């Protein structure tokens, strides 16, 4: 299980099939199956999080806090 920290302006969080995908400037910087993700922590105001990624996190009981880190 892993915690995912989302940091930096222009980062996007999305869902591809059954995987959580984090991209910066269109390039994949992190990809992991949802069943391996324990928590997604968003530490920036400059990130985009897709509704499908949020839905999948809720469905799988994955907390997704938005924090000032």
C-alpha distances in whole Angstrom, upper triangle without the diagonal:
4,7,10,13,16,19,23,26,26,22,21,18,19,18,19,19,15,14,13,16,17,20,23,26,25,23,20,18,14,13,10,10,10,8,5,5,5,9,11,14,17,19,22,25,26,23,23,21,22,22,21,17,18,19,16,14,16,17,13,13,11,13,15,17,20,21,23,21
4,6,10,13,16,19,22,22,19,18,16,17,17,18,19,16,13,12,14,14,17,20,23,23,21,17,15,12,11,9,10,10,10,6,5,5,7,9,11,14,16,19,22,22,20,20,18,20,21,20,16,17,19,16,13,16,17,14,14,11,12,13,15,17,18,20,18
4,7,10,13,16,19,20,16,16,14,16,16,18,20,17,14,12,13,13,16,18,22,22,20,17,15,12,12,11,12,11,12,9,6,5,5,6,7,11,12,16,19,19,17,18,16,18,19,19,15,15,18,15,12,15,17,14,13,10,10,10,11,13,14,16,14
4,6,10,13,16,16,13,13,10,13,14,16,18,16,13,10,10,9,13,14,18,18,17,14,11,9,10,10,12,11,13,10,7,8,6,5,6,8,10,13,16,16,13,15,13,15,17,17,13,14,16,15,12,15,17,15,14,11,11,9,11,12,13,15,13
4,6,10,13,14,11,12,11,14,16,18,21,19,16,12,12,10,12,13,17,18,17,14,12,10,12,13,15,14,16,14,11,11,8,6,5,6,7,10,13,13,11,13,13,16,18,18,15,15,18,17,14,17,20,18,17,13,12,10,10,10,10,12,10
4,7,10,10,7,9,8,12,14,17,20,19,15,12,11,8,10,10,14,15,14,13,10,10,12,14,16,15,18,16,13,14,11,7,6,5,6,7,10,10,8,10,10,13,16,17,13,14,17,17,14,17,20,19,18,14,13,10,11,9,10,11,10
4,7,9,7,10,11,14,18,20,23,22,19,15,14,10,11,10,13,15,15,14,11,12,15,17,20,19,22,20,17,17,14,11,9,7,5,5,9,8,8,11,12,16,18,20,16,17,21,20,18,21,23,22,22,18,17,13,13,11,10,10,9
4,6,6,10,12,15,19,21,24,24,21,17,15,11,11,9,11,14,14,14,12,14,17,19,22,22,25,23,20,21,18,14,12,9,8,6,8,7,7,11,13,16,20,21,18,19,23,23,21,23,26,25,25,21,20,16,16,13,13,12,11
4,6,9,12,15,19,21,25,25,22,18,16,12,11,9,10,13,14,15,14,16,18,21,24,23,27,25,22,23,20,16,14,11,10,7,7,4,6,9,12,15,19,20,18,19,23,23,22,24,27,27,26,23,21,18,17,14,14,13,13
4,6,10,13,17,19,22,23,20,17,14,11,9,6,7,10,11,13,12,14,17,20,22,22,26,24,22,23,20,17,16,12,12,9,9,6,6,7,11,13,17,18,16,18,21,21,21,23,26,26,26,23,22,18,18,15,16,16,16
4,7,10,14,16,19,20,16,13,10,7,6,5,7,9,10,10,9,11,13,16,19,18,22,21,18,20,17,13,13,10,11,9,10,7,5,6,9,11,15,16,14,15,18,18,18,20,23,22,23,19,19,15,16,14,15,16,15
4,7,10,12,16,17,14,11,8,6,5,6,8,8,10,9,10,11,12,14,16,16,20,19,17,19,16,12,13,10,12,11,11,9,6,5,6,8,11,12,10,12,15,15,15,18,20,20,21,18,17,14,15,14,16,17,17
4,7,10,13,13,11,7,6,5,7,9,12,11,12,10,10,9,10,12,13,12,16,16,13,15,13,10,11,9,12,12,13,11,8,6,5,6,9,10,7,9,12,12,11,14,16,16,17,14,14,11,13,13,15,17,17
4,7,10,10,8,6,5,6,8,11,13,11,12,10,12,11,10,11,12,11,15,15,13,16,14,12,14,13,16,16,16,15,11,8,6,5,8,7,5,8,10,10,11,14,15,15,16,14,15,13,16,16,19,21,21
4,6,7,6,5,6,9,11,14,16,14,14,12,13,11,9,10,10,9,13,14,13,16,15,13,16,15,19,19,20,18,15,12,9,8,9,6,5,9,9,8,10,13,13,13,15,14,16,14,17,18,21,24,24
4,6,5,7,7,10,12,15,17,14,14,11,14,12,9,10,9,10,13,15,14,18,17,16,19,19,22,22,23,21,17,15,13,11,12,9,9,12,13,11,13,16,15,15,18,16,19,18,21,22,25,27,27
4,6,8,10,13,15,19,20,17,17,14,17,14,11,11,9,10,12,14,15,18,18,17,21,21,25,25,26,24,21,18,16,13,14,10,10,14,13,10,13,16,14,14,18,17,20,19,23,24,27,30,29
4,7,10,13,16,20,22,19,18,15,17,14,10,9,6,6,9,11,11,15,16,15,19,20,23,24,26,25,21,19,16,14,14,11,10,13,12,8,11,13,12,11,14,14,17,17,21,22,25,28,28
4,6,10,13,16,19,16,15,12,13,10,6,5,4,5,9,9,9,13,14,13,16,17,20,21,23,22,18,16,14,13,14,11,9,12,12,9,10,14,13,12,15,13,16,15,19,20,23,25,25
4,7,10,14,16,15,14,11,11,8,6,5,6,6,10,10,8,12,11,10,13,13,17,18,19,18,15,13,11,10,12,10,7,10,11,9,9,13,13,12,14,11,13,12,16,17,19,22,21
4,7,10,13,11,10,7,8,6,5,7,9,10,13,12,11,14,14,11,14,13,16,17,18,16,13,12,10,10,13,11,9,12,14,12,12,16,16,15,17,15,16,14,17,17,20,22,21
4,7,10,9,8,6,6,5,6,9,12,12,16,15,13,15,14,11,12,11,13,13,15,13,10,10,9,11,14,13,10,13,16,14,14,17,19,18,19,16,16,14,16,15,17,19,18
4,6,6,5,4,5,7,9,12,15,16,19,18,16,19,17,14,15,13,15,14,15,13,10,10,11,12,15,15,13,15,18,17,17,21,22,21,22,19,20,17,19,18,19,20,19
4,5,5,7,7,10,12,16,19,19,23,21,19,22,20,16,16,14,15,13,14,11,10,10,12,14,18,18,16,18,21,21,20,23,25,24,25,22,22,19,20,18,19,20,19
4,6,8,10,13,15,19,21,22,26,25,23,25,23,20,20,17,18,16,16,13,11,12,14,15,19,20,18,20,23,23,23,26,28,27,28,25,25,22,23,21,22,22,22
4,7,9,12,13,17,19,20,24,23,22,24,23,19,20,18,19,18,18,15,13,12,14,14,18,18,16,19,22,21,22,25,26,26,27,24,25,22,23,22,24,24,24
4,6,9,11,15,18,19,23,21,20,23,22,19,20,18,19,18,20,16,14,14,15,16,20,19,17,20,23,21,22,25,26,25,27,24,25,22,24,23,24,25,24
4,6,7,11,14,16,19,17,17,20,19,16,18,17,18,18,20,17,14,14,14,15,18,17,15,18,20,19,19,23,23,22,24,21,22,20,22,21,23,24,22
4,7,10,14,16,18,16,15,18,17,14,15,15,16,16,18,16,14,14,15,16,20,19,16,19,21,19,19,22,24,22,23,20,21,19,20,20,21,21,20
4,7,10,12,15,13,12,14,14,12,14,14,16,16,19,17,14,15,14,15,18,17,14,16,19,17,16,20,21,19,20,17,18,16,18,18,20,21,19
4,7,9,12,10,10,14,14,12,15,15,18,19,21,20,16,16,14,15,17,15,12,15,17,14,14,18,18,16,18,15,17,16,19,20,21,23,22
4,6,8,7,7,11,12,11,15,16,19,20,23,22,18,18,16,16,17,15,12,15,16,13,12,16,16,14,16,13,16,15,18,20,22,24,22
4,5,6,7,11,12,13,16,18,21,23,25,24,20,19,16,16,17,14,12,14,14,11,11,14,14,11,14,12,15,16,19,21,23,26,25
4,5,5,8,10,10,14,16,19,21,23,23,19,18,15,14,15,12,9,11,11,8,7,11,10,7,10,8,12,12,16,18,21,24,23
4,6,8,11,12,16,19,22,24,26,26,23,22,18,18,18,15,13,14,14,10,10,12,11,7,10,9,13,14,18,21,23,26,25
4,7,9,11,15,17,20,23,25,25,22,21,19,19,20,17,14,16,16,13,11,14,14,10,12,10,13,14,17,20,22,24,23
4,6,7,11,14,17,19,22,22,19,18,16,16,17,15,12,13,14,11,9,12,12,9,10,7,10,11,14,16,18,21,20
4,7,10,13,16,19,22,22,20,20,17,18,18,17,14,14,15,13,10,12,13,9,9,6,8,10,12,15,16,19,18
4,6,10,13,16,18,19,16,17,14,16,16,16,12,12,14,12,9,11,13,10,9,5,5,6,8,11,13,16,15
4,6,10,12,14,15,12,13,11,13,14,14,10,10,13,12,8,11,14,12,11,7,6,5,7,9,11,14,13
4,6,9,12,13,11,13,11,14,16,16,13,12,15,15,12,14,17,15,14,10,8,6,5,6,7,10,9
4,6,8,10,8,10,9,13,14,16,13,12,15,16,13,15,18,17,16,13,11,7,6,5,6,8,9
4,7,9,9,12,12,16,18,19,16,16,19,20,17,19,22,21,20,16,14,11,9,6,5,6,5
4,5,6,10,11,15,17,19,17,16,20,21,18,20,23,23,22,19,16,13,11,8,7,7,8
4,6,9,11,14,16,19,17,16,20,21,19,21,24,24,23,20,18,14,12,9,9,8,10
4,7,10,13,16,18,17,16,20,21,20,22,25,25,24,21,19,16,15,11,12,12,13
4,6,10,13,15,13,13,17,18,16,19,21,21,21,18,17,13,13,10,12,13,14
4,6,10,12,10,11,14,15,15,17,19,20,20,18,17,13,14,12,14,16,17
4,7,9,7,7,11,12,11,13,16,16,17,14,14,10,12,11,14,16,17
4,5,5,6,9,10,11,13,14,16,17,15,15,12,14,14,17,20,21
4,5,5,6,9,10,10,12,14,15,14,14,12,15,15,18,21,23
4,5,5,6,9,10,10,12,14,13,15,13,16,17,20,23,24
4,5,5,6,9,10,11,12,10,12,10,13,14,18,21,21
4,5,5,6,9,10,10,9,10,8,11,12,16,19,20
4,5,5,6,9,10,10,11,11,14,15,19,22,24
4,5,5,6,9,8,11,11,14,16,20,23,24
4,5,5,6,5,7,7,11,14,17,20,21
4,5,5,6,7,8,12,14,18,21,22
4,6,8,10,12,15,18,21,25,26
4,6,9,11,15,18,21,24,24
4,6,9,12,16,18,22,22
4,6,10,13,15,19,19
4,6,10,12,16,16
4,7,10,13,14
4,6,10,11
4,7,9
4,6
4
